[in-house]
Amino acid sequence: MNGMKVFHAQGKSTMTVGKRFIEQAENGKEYLLSVGQHVAIVRRTNDGKLQYLEL
C-alpha cells in the first residue's frame, strides 16, 4: 500500500518496545501495533490523546 511504513523492533520487554513506538505516533494517524499474537489499532487524536481499538 502506498504510504505505509513498517517498523520492526526487538527488545527484552515488549512493554518497552511498544511504548517507544507509541511515543513516536503522529497526531491524526492510525497505527497497527502487533506484539506476539496481540494486535491493536492505535491512534493519537489531534489533542494528543491515545485511542486503542483492540482486535
SULMOGI-V168055 format. One record per residue. N is the residue number from 1. SS is DSSP state (hx for helix, st for strand, lp for the rest). Layout:
# SULMOGI-V168055
n:N ss:SS
n:N ss:SS
This chain:
# SULMOGI-V168055
n:1 ss:lp
n:2 ss:lp
n:3 ss:lp
n:4 ss:lp
n:5 ss:lp
n:6 ss:lp
n:7 ss:lp
n:8 ss:lp
n:9 ss:lp
n:10 ss:lp
n:11 ss:lp
n:12 ss:lp
n:13 ss:lp
n:14 ss:hx
n:15 ss:hx
n:16 ss:hx
n:17 ss:hx
n:18 ss:hx
n:19 ss:hx
n:20 ss:hx
n:21 ss:hx
n:22 ss:hx
n:23 ss:hx
n:24 ss:lp
n:25 ss:lp
n:26 ss:lp
n:27 ss:st
n:28 ss:lp
n:29 ss:lp
n:30 ss:st
n:31 ss:st
n:32 ss:st
n:33 ss:st
n:34 ss:st
n:35 ss:st
n:36 ss:lp
n:37 ss:lp
n:38 ss:st
n:39 ss:st
n:40 ss:st
n:41 ss:st
n:42 ss:st
n:43 ss:st
n:44 ss:st
n:45 ss:lp
n:46 ss:lp
n:47 ss:lp
n:48 ss:lp
n:49 ss:lp
n:50 ss:st
n:51 ss:st
n:52 ss:st
n:53 ss:st
n:54 ss:st
n:55 ss:lp
